[in-house]
Amino acid sequence: EWEYQMVTDDFASLPFPVFVIPGSQDVGNKHTAIRGNYSPDRDDLKLNVPSERLSLFSSYFGPINWTFVHRNVRFTGFYDAVLGSGLPEEARLWSMLEKLNTLPPVKHHVVVMHYALLIDDLDEQEFDITNNEEYLPWYFSVGQAHRRRLLDLLKKAGVEIIFSGHIHMR
């Protein structure tokens, strides 16, 4: 089971606000409707991110989608694993992203997200979770079905820098 420790008291003692996004180890992986063949011990369906874990994370650390301005730089963060999930959090994310370009202009715009936008190329194919050669690229990146829409919205919002995590290789 998932266990969390309350850390918001530590955040409250900092002299500045703290904004975080969850990671796959915190709340679950990006959504899939089929099980991959990467390992017989790995059940990708059971690893899908559920609303309950996102809600629990938010109750301790704050919203999973946020945007704020500091010194004329907009910072926007979100958990992109909800893309393609059909969860209510996906609709809320798209709604936020579609409104970013209507916010007051800033000098710079930085985005923080968990999954990488792409592996090697913006137009790379949709990776096949059932193909062992494509499993890791599937697991580590935003799928093609959502990548273009996401990138278009970020471009409209004037995003210049995207930070992501999640890619970890041996």
Chimera marker file (.cmm) of the C-alpha trace (Angstrom):
<marker_set name="trace">
<marker id="1" x="0.000" y="0.000" z="0.000" r="1" g="1" b="0" radius="0.5"/>
<marker id="2" x="0.910" y="3.644" z="-0.318" r="1" g="1" b="0" radius="0.5"/>
<marker id="3" x="2.035" y="5.550" z="2.739" r="1" g="1" b="0" radius="0.5"/>
<marker id="4" x="2.542" y="9.275" z="3.023" r="1" g="1" b="0" radius="0.5"/>
<marker id="5" x="4.091" y="11.402" z="5.707" r="1" g="1" b="0" radius="0.5"/>
<marker id="6" x="2.818" y="14.892" z="6.347" r="1" g="1" b="0" radius="0.5"/>
<marker id="7" x="5.485" y="17.331" z="5.189" r="1" g="1" b="0" radius="0.5"/>
<marker id="8" x="3.427" y="20.474" z="4.779" r="1" g="1" b="0" radius="0.5"/>
<marker id="9" x="4.565" y="21.696" z="8.208" r="1" g="1" b="0" radius="0.5"/>
<marker id="10" x="8.130" y="21.698" z="6.889" r="1" g="1" b="0" radius="0.5"/>
<marker id="11" x="6.991" y="23.580" z="3.786" r="1" g="1" b="0" radius="0.5"/>
<marker id="12" x="5.198" y="26.151" z="5.947" r="1" g="1" b="0" radius="0.5"/>
<marker id="13" x="8.451" y="27.037" z="7.717" r="1" g="1" b="0" radius="0.5"/>
<marker id="14" x="10.197" y="27.942" z="4.461" r="1" g="1" b="0" radius="0.5"/>
<marker id="15" x="10.455" y="31.654" z="3.627" r="1" g="1" b="0" radius="0.5"/>
<marker id="16" x="8.839" y="31.085" z="0.217" r="1" g="1" b="0" radius="0.5"/>
<marker id="17" x="5.927" y="29.101" z="-1.235" r="1" g="1" b="0" radius="0.5"/>
<marker id="18" x="6.593" y="25.564" z="-2.449" r="1" g="1" b="0" radius="0.5"/>
<marker id="19" x="4.884" y="24.032" z="-5.481" r="1" g="1" b="0" radius="0.5"/>
<marker id="20" x="5.301" y="20.365" z="-6.351" r="1" g="1" b="0" radius="0.5"/>
<marker id="21" x="3.982" y="17.889" z="-8.869" r="1" g="1" b="0" radius="0.5"/>
<marker id="22" x="3.590" y="14.186" z="-8.186" r="1" g="1" b="0" radius="0.5"/>
<marker id="23" x="5.725" y="11.522" z="-9.782" r="1" g="1" b="0" radius="0.5"/>
<marker id="24" x="4.796" y="8.043" z="-10.888" r="1" g="1" b="0" radius="0.5"/>
<marker id="25" x="6.224" y="6.538" z="-7.694" r="1" g="1" b="0" radius="0.5"/>
<marker id="26" x="3.936" y="8.860" z="-5.703" r="1" g="1" b="0" radius="0.5"/>
<marker id="27" x="0.589" y="8.351" z="-7.396" r="1" g="1" b="0" radius="0.5"/>
<marker id="28" x="0.813" y="5.833" z="-10.228" r="1" g="1" b="0" radius="0.5"/>
<marker id="29" x="1.812" y="5.620" z="-13.876" r="1" g="1" b="0" radius="0.5"/>
<marker id="30" x="0.325" y="7.026" z="-17.026" r="1" g="1" b="0" radius="0.5"/>
<marker id="31" x="-2.839" y="5.316" z="-18.166" r="1" g="1" b="0" radius="0.5"/>
<marker id="32" x="-2.968" y="2.234" z="-20.300" r="1" g="1" b="0" radius="0.5"/>
<marker id="33" x="-5.859" y="-0.019" z="-21.237" r="1" g="1" b="0" radius="0.5"/>
<marker id="34" x="-3.598" y="-2.986" z="-22.023" r="1" g="1" b="0" radius="0.5"/>
<marker id="35" x="-0.853" y="-4.804" z="-20.186" r="1" g="1" b="0" radius="0.5"/>
<marker id="36" x="2.669" y="-4.546" z="-21.536" r="1" g="1" b="0" radius="0.5"/>
<marker id="37" x="5.071" y="-7.455" z="-21.932" r="1" g="1" b="0" radius="0.5"/>
<marker id="38" x="8.073" y="-5.813" z="-20.285" r="1" g="1" b="0" radius="0.5"/>
<marker id="39" x="8.125" y="-8.136" z="-17.285" r="1" g="1" b="0" radius="0.5"/>
<marker id="40" x="5.832" y="-10.937" z="-16.127" r="1" g="1" b="0" radius="0.5"/>
<marker id="41" x="5.850" y="-9.347" z="-12.663" r="1" g="1" b="0" radius="0.5"/>
<marker id="42" x="4.740" y="-5.930" z="-13.910" r="1" g="1" b="0" radius="0.5"/>
<marker id="43" x="1.006" y="-5.310" z="-14.212" r="1" g="1" b="0" radius="0.5"/>
<marker id="44" x="0.692" y="-1.986" z="-16.023" r="1" g="1" b="0" radius="0.5"/>
<marker id="45" x="-3.079" y="-1.940" z="-15.541" r="1" g="1" b="0" radius="0.5"/>
<marker id="46" x="-2.700" y="-2.006" z="-11.755" r="1" g="1" b="0" radius="0.5"/>
<marker id="47" x="-0.087" y="0.760" z="-11.982" r="1" g="1" b="0" radius="0.5"/>
<marker id="48" x="-2.456" y="3.219" z="-13.710" r="1" g="1" b="0" radius="0.5"/>
<marker id="49" x="-2.816" y="6.508" z="-11.844" r="1" g="1" b="0" radius="0.5"/>
<marker id="50" x="-6.162" y="6.634" z="-9.988" r="1" g="1" b="0" radius="0.5"/>
<marker id="51" x="-8.032" y="9.753" z="-8.866" r="1" g="1" b="0" radius="0.5"/>
<marker id="52" x="-7.839" y="8.620" z="-5.241" r="1" g="1" b="0" radius="0.5"/>
<marker id="53" x="-4.032" y="8.791" z="-5.168" r="1" g="1" b="0" radius="0.5"/>
<marker id="54" x="-4.024" y="12.171" z="-6.890" r="1" g="1" b="0" radius="0.5"/>
<marker id="55" x="-6.489" y="13.432" z="-4.321" r="1" g="1" b="0" radius="0.5"/>
<marker id="56" x="-4.410" y="12.048" z="-1.462" r="1" g="1" b="0" radius="0.5"/>
<marker id="57" x="-1.249" y="13.641" z="-2.874" r="1" g="1" b="0" radius="0.5"/>
<marker id="58" x="-3.060" y="16.978" z="-3.220" r="1" g="1" b="0" radius="0.5"/>
<marker id="59" x="-4.294" y="16.807" z="0.355" r="1" g="1" b="0" radius="0.5"/>
<marker id="60" x="-0.669" y="16.797" z="1.550" r="1" g="1" b="0" radius="0.5"/>
<marker id="61" x="1.221" y="18.760" z="-1.070" r="1" g="1" b="0" radius="0.5"/>
<marker id="62" x="-1.289" y="21.023" z="-2.815" r="1" g="1" b="0" radius="0.5"/>
<marker id="63" x="-2.769" y="20.976" z="-6.312" r="1" g="1" b="0" radius="0.5"/>
<marker id="64" x="-1.283" y="18.766" z="-9.016" r="1" g="1" b="0" radius="0.5"/>
<marker id="65" x="-1.773" y="21.566" z="-11.590" r="1" g="1" b="0" radius="0.5"/>
<marker id="66" x="-0.619" y="25.082" z="-10.829" r="1" g="1" b="0" radius="0.5"/>
<marker id="67" x="0.694" y="28.258" z="-12.341" r="1" g="1" b="0" radius="0.5"/>
<marker id="68" x="2.148" y="31.366" z="-10.743" r="1" g="1" b="0" radius="0.5"/>
<marker id="69" x="4.344" y="34.344" z="-11.632" r="1" g="1" b="0" radius="0.5"/>
<marker id="70" x="7.541" y="35.309" z="-9.838" r="1" g="1" b="0" radius="0.5"/>
<marker id="71" x="9.735" y="38.182" z="-11.043" r="1" g="1" b="0" radius="0.5"/>
<marker id="72" x="7.998" y="38.298" z="-14.411" r="1" g="1" b="0" radius="0.5"/>
<marker id="73" x="8.490" y="34.567" z="-15.027" r="1" g="1" b="0" radius="0.5"/>
<marker id="74" x="5.464" y="32.279" z="-15.142" r="1" g="1" b="0" radius="0.5"/>
<marker id="75" x="5.982" y="28.806" z="-13.707" r="1" g="1" b="0" radius="0.5"/>
<marker id="76" x="3.435" y="26.140" z="-14.602" r="1" g="1" b="0" radius="0.5"/>
<marker id="77" x="3.427" y="22.592" z="-13.295" r="1" g="1" b="0" radius="0.5"/>
<marker id="78" x="1.209" y="19.579" z="-13.896" r="1" g="1" b="0" radius="0.5"/>
<marker id="79" x="1.125" y="15.793" z="-13.750" r="1" g="1" b="0" radius="0.5"/>
<marker id="80" x="0.938" y="14.771" z="-17.402" r="1" g="1" b="0" radius="0.5"/>
<marker id="81" x="0.287" y="11.086" z="-16.595" r="1" g="1" b="0" radius="0.5"/>
<marker id="82" x="-3.418" y="11.901" z="-16.529" r="1" g="1" b="0" radius="0.5"/>
<marker id="83" x="-3.393" y="12.510" z="-20.299" r="1" g="1" b="0" radius="0.5"/>
<marker id="84" x="-5.467" y="9.802" z="-21.950" r="1" g="1" b="0" radius="0.5"/>
<marker id="85" x="-6.755" y="8.505" z="-18.623" r="1" g="1" b="0" radius="0.5"/>
<marker id="86" x="-10.340" y="9.727" z="-18.888" r="1" g="1" b="0" radius="0.5"/>
<marker id="87" x="-10.067" y="10.772" z="-15.239" r="1" g="1" b="0" radius="0.5"/>
<marker id="88" x="-11.656" y="14.061" z="-14.126" r="1" g="1" b="0" radius="0.5"/>
<marker id="89" x="-8.096" y="15.307" z="-13.542" r="1" g="1" b="0" radius="0.5"/>
<marker id="90" x="-7.403" y="14.992" z="-17.269" r="1" g="1" b="0" radius="0.5"/>
<marker id="91" x="-10.295" y="17.318" z="-18.138" r="1" g="1" b="0" radius="0.5"/>
<marker id="92" x="-9.111" y="19.784" z="-15.483" r="1" g="1" b="0" radius="0.5"/>
<marker id="93" x="-5.578" y="19.702" z="-16.881" r="1" g="1" b="0" radius="0.5"/>
<marker id="94" x="-6.720" y="20.355" z="-20.454" r="1" g="1" b="0" radius="0.5"/>
<marker id="95" x="-8.917" y="23.187" z="-19.208" r="1" g="1" b="0" radius="0.5"/>
<marker id="96" x="-6.008" y="24.806" z="-17.384" r="1" g="1" b="0" radius="0.5"/>
<marker id="97" x="-3.692" y="24.393" z="-20.367" r="1" g="1" b="0" radius="0.5"/>
<marker id="98" x="-6.251" y="25.902" z="-22.742" r="1" g="1" b="0" radius="0.5"/>
<marker id="99" x="-6.514" y="29.003" z="-20.533" r="1" g="1" b="0" radius="0.5"/>
<marker id="100" x="-2.774" y="29.608" z="-20.074" r="1" g="1" b="0" radius="0.5"/>
<marker id="101" x="-2.541" y="31.828" z="-23.142" r="1" g="1" b="0" radius="0.5"/>
<marker id="102" x="-5.248" y="34.134" z="-21.733" r="1" g="1" b="0" radius="0.5"/>
<marker id="103" x="-3.213" y="34.990" z="-18.630" r="1" g="1" b="0" radius="0.5"/>
<marker id="104" x="-1.315" y="38.299" z="-18.427" r="1" g="1" b="0" radius="0.5"/>
<marker id="105" x="1.889" y="38.262" z="-20.490" r="1" g="1" b="0" radius="0.5"/>
<marker id="106" x="5.230" y="37.650" z="-18.786" r="1" g="1" b="0" radius="0.5"/>
<marker id="107" x="8.860" y="37.830" z="-19.881" r="1" g="1" b="0" radius="0.5"/>
<marker id="108" x="9.434" y="34.058" z="-19.656" r="1" g="1" b="0" radius="0.5"/>
<marker id="109" x="7.341" y="30.920" z="-19.148" r="1" g="1" b="0" radius="0.5"/>
<marker id="110" x="8.737" y="27.695" z="-17.647" r="1" g="1" b="0" radius="0.5"/>
<marker id="111" x="6.866" y="24.379" z="-17.413" r="1" g="1" b="0" radius="0.5"/>
<marker id="112" x="7.520" y="21.503" z="-15.024" r="1" g="1" b="0" radius="0.5"/>
<marker id="113" x="5.977" y="18.117" z="-15.815" r="1" g="1" b="0" radius="0.5"/>
<marker id="114" x="6.774" y="14.544" z="-14.858" r="1" g="1" b="0" radius="0.5"/>
<marker id="115" x="6.869" y="12.523" z="-18.090" r="1" g="1" b="0" radius="0.5"/>
<marker id="116" x="9.141" y="13.631" z="-20.927" r="1" g="1" b="0" radius="0.5"/>
<marker id="117" x="7.346" y="15.295" z="-23.816" r="1" g="1" b="0" radius="0.5"/>
<marker id="118" x="9.216" y="13.034" z="-26.253" r="1" g="1" b="0" radius="0.5"/>
<marker id="119" x="12.123" y="10.607" z="-26.466" r="1" g="1" b="0" radius="0.5"/>
<marker id="120" x="13.983" y="11.609" z="-29.631" r="1" g="1" b="0" radius="0.5"/>
<marker id="121" x="11.669" y="13.392" z="-32.024" r="1" g="1" b="0" radius="0.5"/>
<marker id="122" x="8.504" y="15.458" z="-31.824" r="1" g="1" b="0" radius="0.5"/>
<marker id="123" x="6.869" y="13.355" z="-34.526" r="1" g="1" b="0" radius="0.5"/>
<marker id="124" x="7.902" y="9.937" z="-33.232" r="1" g="1" b="0" radius="0.5"/>
<marker id="125" x="5.260" y="7.227" z="-33.505" r="1" g="1" b="0" radius="0.5"/>
<marker id="126" x="2.986" y="6.051" z="-30.737" r="1" g="1" b="0" radius="0.5"/>
<marker id="127" x="5.087" y="3.473" z="-28.935" r="1" g="1" b="0" radius="0.5"/>
<marker id="128" x="3.625" y="-0.012" z="-28.497" r="1" g="1" b="0" radius="0.5"/>
<marker id="129" x="3.467" y="-1.124" z="-24.862" r="1" g="1" b="0" radius="0.5"/>
<marker id="130" x="3.303" y="-4.778" z="-25.976" r="1" g="1" b="0" radius="0.5"/>
<marker id="131" x="6.554" y="-4.559" z="-27.967" r="1" g="1" b="0" radius="0.5"/>
<marker id="132" x="9.518" y="-5.020" z="-25.613" r="1" g="1" b="0" radius="0.5"/>
<marker id="133" x="11.697" y="-2.812" z="-27.833" r="1" g="1" b="0" radius="0.5"/>
<marker id="134" x="9.193" y="0.039" z="-27.465" r="1" g="1" b="0" radius="0.5"/>
<marker id="135" x="8.105" y="-0.456" z="-23.863" r="1" g="1" b="0" radius="0.5"/>
<marker id="136" x="10.619" y="1.911" z="-22.255" r="1" g="1" b="0" radius="0.5"/>
<marker id="137" x="10.023" y="4.735" z="-24.745" r="1" g="1" b="0" radius="0.5"/>
<marker id="138" x="6.277" y="4.234" z="-24.132" r="1" g="1" b="0" radius="0.5"/>
<marker id="139" x="6.795" y="4.278" z="-20.364" r="1" g="1" b="0" radius="0.5"/>
<marker id="140" x="9.065" y="7.317" z="-20.270" r="1" g="1" b="0" radius="0.5"/>
<marker id="141" x="7.206" y="9.749" z="-22.535" r="1" g="1" b="0" radius="0.5"/>
<marker id="142" x="3.932" y="11.465" z="-23.378" r="1" g="1" b="0" radius="0.5"/>
<marker id="143" x="2.163" y="9.488" z="-26.073" r="1" g="1" b="0" radius="0.5"/>
<marker id="144" x="1.854" y="10.816" z="-29.596" r="1" g="1" b="0" radius="0.5"/>
<marker id="145" x="-1.914" y="11.071" z="-29.248" r="1" g="1" b="0" radius="0.5"/>
<marker id="146" x="-1.505" y="13.877" z="-26.686" r="1" g="1" b="0" radius="0.5"/>
<marker id="147" x="1.960" y="15.268" z="-27.440" r="1" g="1" b="0" radius="0.5"/>
<marker id="148" x="1.004" y="17.570" z="-30.334" r="1" g="1" b="0" radius="0.5"/>
<marker id="149" x="-2.026" y="19.062" z="-28.549" r="1" g="1" b="0" radius="0.5"/>
<marker id="150" x="0.026" y="19.599" z="-25.399" r="1" g="1" b="0" radius="0.5"/>
<marker id="151" x="2.887" y="21.213" z="-27.297" r="1" g="1" b="0" radius="0.5"/>
<marker id="152" x="0.516" y="23.468" z="-29.270" r="1" g="1" b="0" radius="0.5"/>
<marker id="153" x="-1.079" y="24.727" z="-26.055" r="1" g="1" b="0" radius="0.5"/>
<marker id="154" x="2.311" y="25.313" z="-24.447" r="1" g="1" b="0" radius="0.5"/>
<marker id="155" x="3.526" y="27.224" z="-27.511" r="1" g="1" b="0" radius="0.5"/>
<marker id="156" x="0.386" y="29.407" z="-27.462" r="1" g="1" b="0" radius="0.5"/>
<marker id="157" x="1.119" y="30.139" z="-23.805" r="1" g="1" b="0" radius="0.5"/>
<marker id="158" x="4.652" y="31.288" z="-24.666" r="1" g="1" b="0" radius="0.5"/>
<marker id="159" x="6.458" y="28.433" z="-22.923" r="1" g="1" b="0" radius="0.5"/>
<marker id="160" x="10.204" y="28.601" z="-23.526" r="1" g="1" b="0" radius="0.5"/>
<marker id="161" x="11.524" y="25.905" z="-21.201" r="1" g="1" b="0" radius="0.5"/>
<marker id="162" x="10.122" y="22.503" z="-20.232" r="1" g="1" b="0" radius="0.5"/>
<marker id="163" x="11.594" y="20.540" z="-17.352" r="1" g="1" b="0" radius="0.5"/>
<marker id="164" x="10.642" y="16.912" z="-16.919" r="1" g="1" b="0" radius="0.5"/>
<marker id="165" x="11.782" y="13.995" z="-14.852" r="1" g="1" b="0" radius="0.5"/>
<marker id="166" x="10.765" y="10.351" z="-14.941" r="1" g="1" b="0" radius="0.5"/>
<marker id="167" x="13.457" y="9.048" z="-17.304" r="1" g="1" b="0" radius="0.5"/>
<marker id="168" x="15.696" y="6.786" z="-15.283" r="1" g="1" b="0" radius="0.5"/>
<marker id="169" x="17.889" y="4.206" z="-16.923" r="1" g="1" b="0" radius="0.5"/>
<marker id="170" x="20.361" y="1.677" z="-15.618" r="1" g="1" b="0" radius="0.5"/>
<link id1="1" id2="2" r="1" g="1" b="0" radius="0.2"/>
<link id1="2" id2="3" r="1" g="1" b="0" radius="0.2"/>
<link id1="3" id2="4" r="1" g="1" b="0" radius="0.2"/>
<link id1="4" id2="5" r="1" g="1" b="0" radius="0.2"/>
<link id1="5" id2="6" r="1" g="1" b="0" radius="0.2"/>
<link id1="6" id2="7" r="1" g="1" b="0" radius="0.2"/>
<link id1="7" id2="8" r="1" g="1" b="0" radius="0.2"/>
<link id1="8" id2="9" r="1" g="1" b="0" radius="0.2"/>
<link id1="9" id2="10" r="1" g="1" b="0" radius="0.2"/>
<link id1="10" id2="11" r="1" g="1" b="0" radius="0.2"/>
<link id1="11" id2="12" r="1" g="1" b="0" radius="0.2"/>
<link id1="12" id2="13" r="1" g="1" b="0" radius="0.2"/>
<link id1="13" id2="14" r="1" g="1" b="0" radius="0.2"/>
<link id1="14" id2="15" r="1" g="1" b="0" radius="0.2"/>
<link id1="15" id2="16" r="1" g="1" b="0" radius="0.2"/>
<link id1="16" id2="17" r="1" g="1" b="0" radius="0.2"/>
<link id1="17" id2="18" r="1" g="1" b="0" radius="0.2"/>
<link id1="18" id2="19" r="1" g="1" b="0" radius="0.2"/>
<link id1="19" id2="20" r="1" g="1" b="0" radius="0.2"/>
<link id1="20" id2="21" r="1" g="1" b="0" radius="0.2"/>
<link id1="21" id2="22" r="1" g="1" b="0" radius="0.2"/>
<link id1="22" id2="23" r="1" g="1" b="0" radius="0.2"/>
<link id1="23" id2="24" r="1" g="1" b="0" radius="0.2"/>
<link id1="24" id2="25" r="1" g="1" b="0" radius="0.2"/>
<link id1="25" id2="26" r="1" g="1" b="0" radius="0.2"/>
<link id1="26" id2="27" r="1" g="1" b="0" radius="0.2"/>
<link id1="27" id2="28" r="1" g="1" b="0" radius="0.2"/>
<link id1="28" id2="29" r="1" g="1" b="0" radius="0.2"/>
<link id1="29" id2="30" r="1" g="1" b="0" radius="0.2"/>
<link id1="30" id2="31" r="1" g="1" b="0" radius="0.2"/>
<link id1="31" id2="32" r="1" g="1" b="0" radius="0.2"/>
<link id1="32" id2="33" r="1" g="1" b="0" radius="0.2"/>
<link id1="33" id2="34" r="1" g="1" b="0" radius="0.2"/>
<link id1="34" id2="35" r="1" g="1" b="0" radius="0.2"/>
<link id1="35" id2="36" r="1" g="1" b="0" radius="0.2"/>
<link id1="36" id2="37" r="1" g="1" b="0" radius="0.2"/>
<link id1="37" id2="38" r="1" g="1" b="0" radius="0.2"/>
<link id1="38" id2="39" r="1" g="1" b="0" radius="0.2"/>
<link id1="39" id2="40" r="1" g="1" b="0" radius="0.2"/>
<link id1="40" id2="41" r="1" g="1" b="0" radius="0.2"/>
<link id1="41" id2="42" r="1" g="1" b="0" radius="0.2"/>
<link id1="42" id2="43" r="1" g="1" b="0" radius="0.2"/>
<link id1="43" id2="44" r="1" g="1" b="0" radius="0.2"/>
<link id1="44" id2="45" r="1" g="1" b="0" radius="0.2"/>
<link id1="45" id2="46" r="1" g="1" b="0" radius="0.2"/>
<link id1="46" id2="47" r="1" g="1" b="0" radius="0.2"/>
<link id1="47" id2="48" r="1" g="1" b="0" radius="0.2"/>
<link id1="48" id2="49" r="1" g="1" b="0" radius="0.2"/>
<link id1="49" id2="50" r="1" g="1" b="0" radius="0.2"/>
<link id1="50" id2="51" r="1" g="1" b="0" radius="0.2"/>
<link id1="51" id2="52" r="1" g="1" b="0" radius="0.2"/>
<link id1="52" id2="53" r="1" g="1" b="0" radius="0.2"/>
<link id1="53" id2="54" r="1" g="1" b="0" radius="0.2"/>
<link id1="54" id2="55" r="1" g="1" b="0" radius="0.2"/>
<link id1="55" id2="56" r="1" g="1" b="0" radius="0.2"/>
<link id1="56" id2="57" r="1" g="1" b="0" radius="0.2"/>
<link id1="57" id2="58" r="1" g="1" b="0" radius="0.2"/>
<link id1="58" id2="59" r="1" g="1" b="0" radius="0.2"/>
<link id1="59" id2="60" r="1" g="1" b="0" radius="0.2"/>
<link id1="60" id2="61" r="1" g="1" b="0" radius="0.2"/>
<link id1="61" id2="62" r="1" g="1" b="0" radius="0.2"/>
<link id1="62" id2="63" r="1" g="1" b="0" radius="0.2"/>
<link id1="63" id2="64" r="1" g="1" b="0" radius="0.2"/>
<link id1="64" id2="65" r="1" g="1" b="0" radius="0.2"/>
<link id1="65" id2="66" r="1" g="1" b="0" radius="0.2"/>
<link id1="66" id2="67" r="1" g="1" b="0" radius="0.2"/>
<link id1="67" id2="68" r="1" g="1" b="0" radius="0.2"/>
<link id1="68" id2="69" r="1" g="1" b="0" radius="0.2"/>
<link id1="69" id2="70" r="1" g="1" b="0" radius="0.2"/>
<link id1="70" id2="71" r="1" g="1" b="0" radius="0.2"/>
<link id1="71" id2="72" r="1" g="1" b="0" radius="0.2"/>
<link id1="72" id2="73" r="1" g="1" b="0" radius="0.2"/>
<link id1="73" id2="74" r="1" g="1" b="0" radius="0.2"/>
<link id1="74" id2="75" r="1" g="1" b="0" radius="0.2"/>
<link id1="75" id2="76" r="1" g="1" b="0" radius="0.2"/>
<link id1="76" id2="77" r="1" g="1" b="0" radius="0.2"/>
<link id1="77" id2="78" r="1" g="1" b="0" radius="0.2"/>
<link id1="78" id2="79" r="1" g="1" b="0" radius="0.2"/>
<link id1="79" id2="80" r="1" g="1" b="0" radius="0.2"/>
<link id1="80" id2="81" r="1" g="1" b="0" radius="0.2"/>
<link id1="81" id2="82" r="1" g="1" b="0" radius="0.2"/>
<link id1="82" id2="83" r="1" g="1" b="0" radius="0.2"/>
<link id1="83" id2="84" r="1" g="1" b="0" radius="0.2"/>
<link id1="84" id2="85" r="1" g="1" b="0" radius="0.2"/>
<link id1="85" id2="86" r="1" g="1" b="0" radius="0.2"/>
<link id1="86" id2="87" r="1" g="1" b="0" radius="0.2"/>
<link id1="87" id2="88" r="1" g="1" b="0" radius="0.2"/>
<link id1="88" id2="89" r="1" g="1" b="0" radius="0.2"/>
<link id1="89" id2="90" r="1" g="1" b="0" radius="0.2"/>
<link id1="90" id2="91" r="1" g="1" b="0" radius="0.2"/>
<link id1="91" id2="92" r="1" g="1" b="0" radius="0.2"/>
<link id1="92" id2="93" r="1" g="1" b="0" radius="0.2"/>
<link id1="93" id2="94" r="1" g="1" b="0" radius="0.2"/>
<link id1="94" id2="95" r="1" g="1" b="0" radius="0.2"/>
<link id1="95" id2="96" r="1" g="1" b="0" radius="0.2"/>
<link id1="96" id2="97" r="1" g="1" b="0" radius="0.2"/>
<link id1="97" id2="98" r="1" g="1" b="0" radius="0.2"/>
<link id1="98" id2="99" r="1" g="1" b="0" radius="0.2"/>
<link id1="99" id2="100" r="1" g="1" b="0" radius="0.2"/>
<link id1="100" id2="101" r="1" g="1" b="0" radius="0.2"/>
<link id1="101" id2="102" r="1" g="1" b="0" radius="0.2"/>
<link id1="102" id2="103" r="1" g="1" b="0" radius="0.2"/>
<link id1="103" id2="104" r="1" g="1" b="0" radius="0.2"/>
<link id1="104" id2="105" r="1" g="1" b="0" radius="0.2"/>
<link id1="105" id2="106" r="1" g="1" b="0" radius="0.2"/>
<link id1="106" id2="107" r="1" g="1" b="0" radius="0.2"/>
<link id1="107" id2="108" r="1" g="1" b="0" radius="0.2"/>
<link id1="108" id2="109" r="1" g="1" b="0" radius="0.2"/>
<link id1="109" id2="110" r="1" g="1" b="0" radius="0.2"/>
<link id1="110" id2="111" r="1" g="1" b="0" radius="0.2"/>
<link id1="111" id2="112" r="1" g="1" b="0" radius="0.2"/>
<link id1="112" id2="113" r="1" g="1" b="0" radius="0.2"/>
<link id1="113" id2="114" r="1" g="1" b="0" radius="0.2"/>
<link id1="114" id2="115" r="1" g="1" b="0" radius="0.2"/>
<link id1="115" id2="116" r="1" g="1" b="0" radius="0.2"/>
<link id1="116" id2="117" r="1" g="1" b="0" radius="0.2"/>
<link id1="117" id2="118" r="1" g="1" b="0" radius="0.2"/>
<link id1="118" id2="119" r="1" g="1" b="0" radius="0.2"/>
<link id1="119" id2="120" r="1" g="1" b="0" radius="0.2"/>
<link id1="120" id2="121" r="1" g="1" b="0" radius="0.2"/>
<link id1="121" id2="122" r="1" g="1" b="0" radius="0.2"/>
<link id1="122" id2="123" r="1" g="1" b="0" radius="0.2"/>
<link id1="123" id2="124" r="1" g="1" b="0" radius="0.2"/>
<link id1="124" id2="125" r="1" g="1" b="0" radius="0.2"/>
<link id1="125" id2="126" r="1" g="1" b="0" radius="0.2"/>
<link id1="126" id2="127" r="1" g="1" b="0" radius="0.2"/>
<link id1="127" id2="128" r="1" g="1" b="0" radius="0.2"/>
<link id1="128" id2="129" r="1" g="1" b="0" radius="0.2"/>
<link id1="129" id2="130" r="1" g="1" b="0" radius="0.2"/>
<link id1="130" id2="131" r="1" g="1" b="0" radius="0.2"/>
<link id1="131" id2="132" r="1" g="1" b="0" radius="0.2"/>
<link id1="132" id2="133" r="1" g="1" b="0" radius="0.2"/>
<link id1="133" id2="134" r="1" g="1" b="0" radius="0.2"/>
<link id1="134" id2="135" r="1" g="1" b="0" radius="0.2"/>
<link id1="135" id2="136" r="1" g="1" b="0" radius="0.2"/>
<link id1="136" id2="137" r="1" g="1" b="0" radius="0.2"/>
<link id1="137" id2="138" r="1" g="1" b="0" radius="0.2"/>
<link id1="138" id2="139" r="1" g="1" b="0" radius="0.2"/>
<link id1="139" id2="140" r="1" g="1" b="0" radius="0.2"/>
<link id1="140" id2="141" r="1" g="1" b="0" radius="0.2"/>
<link id1="141" id2="142" r="1" g="1" b="0" radius="0.2"/>
<link id1="142" id2="143" r="1" g="1" b="0" radius="0.2"/>
<link id1="143" id2="144" r="1" g="1" b="0" radius="0.2"/>
<link id1="144" id2="145" r="1" g="1" b="0" radius="0.2"/>
<link id1="145" id2="146" r="1" g="1" b="0" radius="0.2"/>
<link id1="146" id2="147" r="1" g="1" b="0" radius="0.2"/>
<link id1="147" id2="148" r="1" g="1" b="0" radius="0.2"/>
<link id1="148" id2="149" r="1" g="1" b="0" radius="0.2"/>
<link id1="149" id2="150" r="1" g="1" b="0" radius="0.2"/>
<link id1="150" id2="151" r="1" g="1" b="0" radius="0.2"/>
<link id1="151" id2="152" r="1" g="1" b="0" radius="0.2"/>
<link id1="152" id2="153" r="1" g="1" b="0" radius="0.2"/>
<link id1="153" id2="154" r="1" g="1" b="0" radius="0.2"/>
<link id1="154" id2="155" r="1" g="1" b="0" radius="0.2"/>
<link id1="155" id2="156" r="1" g="1" b="0" radius="0.2"/>
<link id1="156" id2="157" r="1" g="1" b="0" radius="0.2"/>
<link id1="157" id2="158" r="1" g="1" b="0" radius="0.2"/>
<link id1="158" id2="159" r="1" g="1" b="0" radius="0.2"/>
<link id1="159" id2="160" r="1" g="1" b="0" radius="0.2"/>
<link id1="160" id2="161" r="1" g="1" b="0" radius="0.2"/>
<link id1="161" id2="162" r="1" g="1" b="0" radius="0.2"/>
<link id1="162" id2="163" r="1" g="1" b="0" radius="0.2"/>
<link id1="163" id2="164" r="1" g="1" b="0" radius="0.2"/>
<link id1="164" id2="165" r="1" g="1" b="0" radius="0.2"/>
<link id1="165" id2="166" r="1" g="1" b="0" radius="0.2"/>
<link id1="166" id2="167" r="1" g="1" b="0" radius="0.2"/>
<link id1="167" id2="168" r="1" g="1" b="0" radius="0.2"/>
<link id1="168" id2="169" r="1" g="1" b="0" radius="0.2"/>
<link id1="169" id2="170" r="1" g="1" b="0" radius="0.2"/>
</marker_set>
